[in-house]
Amino acid sequence: MIETFQQLLASYGQPLDTYRVIRLDPDTGAQDSIIVEYGDKTALLTIYGLGGGGKSHLTIDVHVFVNDLIARAGVYGLESGRQYEAFADQAPGTSHGWPALRSVSVIVGRQRDTPSPPAPAPIAAEPGQDPLYVWALSPAQRDLVLAALAKPSAGRRHRDLGTDLAAVAPLPATSVSFDPQAARDWLTANASDLGIDEHTRNTDEADEFVAVLELVLARLQDGQQKQVWSATGLFDGASVWRTTDSDGPDGGAVITTDLRAATHTARLASKHRSHGDLTEDSHLTGVDAVVQALHRTADLINAQLAAARRFLAELGGAGNLR
């Protein structure tokens, strides 16, 4: 069983001095890139390191092209003779907090779009009836709803909804995860592009700080920085809306959170957040101030999501059926 780098080299039978070795300097934030071509397929590998000490990590970004057009790459992992095609939940370990395996392969081949699932047919209501929609917070609660509807009632006319309701999936837990150290690494590496410098500070004199927070949060929504910001369940994005008073920008904002279930979207809005609500320490500047603002924003969003879940639980509880 291979446990060391030297054992892996020995298994390939190729001496170390025959490999091209890239050594990145942790103190300079340097990066390197490799272009690999195979027939009509091209891969650009960009290699860089972030952070320092126990918080550092090595990242390899892979961008692939087929016939000079941007393409998609598949990924699978191997460990102890087992292949993991989708290893987010089944991986035996983590690396920098991410699901991880001892060997990861990137596959570039014939391209095909995944067909979108067919839209569910609308439930046709009988004359004099309204369609019935049920939020199931858990499989057990869904079963209670089905059992309650199955009981005969002289005062209630309804068709057989068992087949329709049995297909309703449990309402998933919804939240965002935020890693302050990963955020600090990413913001430091991209400070200039994000408009962050030593003068970036949370004050009520203008809305420059809120503008930076708005831009950073928007960049995090594209899913490219999952080590910094990731979401689960029905979360469909968050936005920063700058606010003003009678004299102009007041340095505050309203934070909105979007939820999506099938084709339905709901937007939750926070109360007005004054500039003092965005960070705890108004003396912080630069990346430190933005990291703290992101942390407070993530906490606010999770509080909104938890409140929405409690509200749906009150609406969907089987004990409320009459």
N, C-alpha and C positions, 0 to 999 in steps of 0.2 A: 504494500500500500504506500502510495507517494505521500510523504509528509513534509518534505523540505524542497527548497528550490534546486539544490544539487541533485536530488533524486529525480526531479522532473527533467532536468537537462540530460541526465544519464539515460532516461527512457527514450529521449529523442535521438540520442547518439550523436549530438552535434556539439563541439567544444564551445565554451562561452565566448572565446575570442573571435568566433565566426559570426556572432550576432552584432547587429547595430544596437548599442546601448545608449539610451537617452537619460541623462542625469539632470534633473531640474533643481535649481538653486532655491531652497525654501525662503531665503532672505530677499529675493528679488521678484518673486511672483512670476518667474519666466514661464513660458509655455513653448511647446513644440508641436509640429504637425507632420503627418505622413500621408502621402497619397498612394493608394494601392489600386492597380488596374488589373482587371481580369476579363478579357473579351470586351463586351459592351457594358461591363459593370465597373463602377468606380466608387471607392470609399475614401472619404477624408477623415482621418483620425486626428483630433486635436487633444493634446495631453497637457494637463496643468494641475498644479497643486494649490490648495488654499488652506489658510489657518496655520497654526503653529502648535508645537508640543502635542499633547494628547488629543487636541481638537483638530489636528490637521487631517486632510484627506486628499487622495489622488483621484482625479476625474479624467475619464476618457470619453469624449463626445464622438459619436460616429454619425456622419452624414453620408448618405448613399445616393447614387445616381445610376440610372440605366439608360443607355443611349443618350447620355448627356442631359437627361431630364431627372429632376429630383424624384426620388423613389422612397419606398418604405423598406425597413429591415425587420426581420423576425428575430426573436431572442428566445433561447432556451438555456437551461442550466443543467449541470451534471454533478452528482455527488454520490459516492459509494455505489456506483453502478446504476443509479436511478436517474431518469430524465425527468426534469420539471419543465413543462411547457408554459404553465402559468403559476409562478411560484410566490406570488404576493403573500398568500396566507399559509402555504405549506412549507416554505423555506425553513431549513433546520437552524439557521442563524441569521445574524444581521451584520452589516458593515456600515458604520457611520449612521446607524439607526434604520438602514434600509434592508429589506429582505435580501439575503445573500446566500450564494452557493460557491463551492470551491472552483467550479469551472463554468464560464458563461460564454456561449457561442452566439455570434451575430450572423444571420443568414440573409443574403441578398440574392434573389432569384426572380422567377416569373411573377409579375405584378398583377394583382386582381383586387378590385374594390369589394369590400364585404357588403353584401346586400342589406339594405335596411329592413328591419322586421316589419311585416305588414301592420298597418294601423288597425287596432281592434275595432270591430264593427260596433256601432252604437247600439245600446239596448233600447229596443222599441217598446214604448209604454203602451199598454192597452188603453182604450178610451176611458177617460175619467181617472187615470192613474198617472203619477209622476215617476220618472226614473229614480232608482234608489242607488246611491253611492255610499260605500262604506270604507272608512279608514280602518285597517287592521293593524294595531300596534304590535301584535305578536300572533303567532299561529294559534295559541290558546284562546286569545280574545276573539279571533275570527271564528273559531269553532263555537264559542258561546253565542256569537251573533247568528250563526247558521242554525243553532239549536233553538234559539228564541223565535226565529222566523218560521221554523218548521212546526211550531205548536199551532193547532187550529184556533182561530179566533172568529167568533160570529160577527164581531164589529169591524173586522178588517178584511178587505178584499185585496189579494195580491196573487200574482202568478208564481210559478215555481222559480225561485231565484238561486237555488242551490248550486247549479252548474256555474252561473255567472260569478257568484260570490266566492266559490271555492278557488277561483283563479286569481282572486285579489291577493297580491303579495303583502307580507307584513311591511309596515312602514319602517324603513331602516333608520337606525340611529344616524343623526346628522351633526357634524361638527367640523371645525377646522383645527389643524395642528400647526403650531408655530415653534420653530427652533431658533432662539435668540442668537446662539453662537453661529449657526449656519447663516443666519441673516446678516450678522456682522461681517462674516467672511465675504459673502456675496456683495454687500453694499460697499465694502472697502475696495473690492476689485472693480466695481462699476460706478464709483462715486461720481466721476466726471460726467459720465453719460446720464446719470440720474439727477444732476444738478446739485450734488451735495458737496459742500466744502466746510472749512472751519467757521464760516459765518452762518451756516444753517442752524437756526435756533427758533424755538417755539415762543413767539411773542404775540401780543395783540395789536401790534402796530401795523401789520399788513397780513396778507394771506400767502406769503412766499412759502412758509413752512407747510401749510395745508396743501399747497400746490405740489410740493415734493412728495408728501404722503399720498396724494391722489395718484401721481405718476408711478410711485413705487408699488402701490397696491394694484394698479392696473397691470403692471408688468408681471406681478405674481399670479394673475388670473390665467395666464396662458399655459400654465402647467409645466413650464420649463425648469422651474426651481422648486421641485417637490421636496428637496431637503430643507428648504426654508418654510414653505407654505403648502399644505395639502389639505384636501377636504374629502369627506365621506358622505354617503347618503344623498339627500335631495338638494344639497348645497349647489347653487348655480351661479355663484359670483357675489362679490361685494363691491360697493362703490362709495367714493367720498364726494359729497356735494358741498362746495364752499358756500358760506353764508355771509350776509352783510347786514349792517344796521343802517340807520338813516344817513350816516356819514360815509358809508362805503364798506369795504371788507373789514370784518371784525375778527379775523384770525380763527374763526370757528368753523364747524362743519356739521352735517348730518350724515350718518353712516347708514347705508341701506344694505340689506342682505336679501338675495333672491333665492327662492325655493322653486324647484321644478319637479312635478310629478306627471309623467306622460306628456300631454300637450298643455298642461296647466301650469302657469307661473304665478307665484305670489311674491310680493316685495314687502319686506319688513323694514320700517324706518325707525331709527333711534330718535330720542329726544335731541334737541339742539345740544351740541357739544361745544362749549366755549374753548378758547385756546388752552385754558388751564386744565381742561379735561383730557386733552390729547396726550400729555406727558405728566409724570409725577414731579419731575425736577426741571424747572424752567431754566436752570443754569447749564444744562447739558447742551452741547453743540455737535454739529457734524453727524457722523454715523451713529454715535451713542444716542443722540436725541431721536433719530429716526427709528432705531431699533426699539427704543422704549415706546414710541408712538405706535409702532406695529404691534407690539406686545399688548398694549391696552386695547387696540382695535380688535385683535383676535379674541381677547377676553369678552369684549362687548358683543361681538358677533355670536360667540358661543352662548352668551346669556340670552340673546334674542332667539337663537335656535332652540334652546331649552324651554323658553317660555312658549314658543309656538308648539312644541311637542306636547307640553302640558295642556295647552288649549285644545289640540286635536284629540288628546286622550279624553277630555271632558265631553267632547262632541261624539266621539266614537264608542264610548263605553257601553257594553251590552246591558249593563244595569239600568241604563236610561231608556231602554226600549219599552214602549207601552202597547 
